[in-house]
Every structure is written in structure tokens, then in C-alpha cells.
Amino acid sequence: MNQKNEITNYPLQVIIKNVYGMERIYPVNDTAKKITSLTKKRTLDREEIKIIKELGYQIEVLTDQL
């Protein structure tokens, strides 16, 4: 089985928030939280997202619903 196809079945779900003028990317699902735990931070930044995409993961940005 192709490992890259296996990875794309588990997209990283994140929410992007603006906190005091700074962009913050928060993990939502377990996959995103596990990746974030490797960085020892509570959020991800754009450079980390770029690397995660290069590894074959899909990023799913969720929006807040009213």
C-alpha cells in the first residue's frame, strides 16, 4: 500500500485565529494535536504547515460558524 495515500486519509484540521494582531493556527483533531505535540507548542506557524504539507499531509482549515 502506498504510504502517502494512507497519510492523506487523515487531514490535519486547524482553526486560524487572529490574537492581538498575530495569526495563530490551532490544532483541532487528534492528528493535528499529535503533530503539534512534536513541536512542544500549542500552535503551528506557516513554516511548520509548509513542512507538514511537504510530508504529504492535507491541511483542512475549519471556520467558526455562527
Secondary structure as UniProt FT lines:
FT   HELIX           3..8
FT   STRAND          12..19
FT   TURN            20..21
FT   STRAND          22..27
FT   HELIX           30..39
FT   HELIX           46..54
FT   TURN            55..56
FT   STRAND          59..62
//
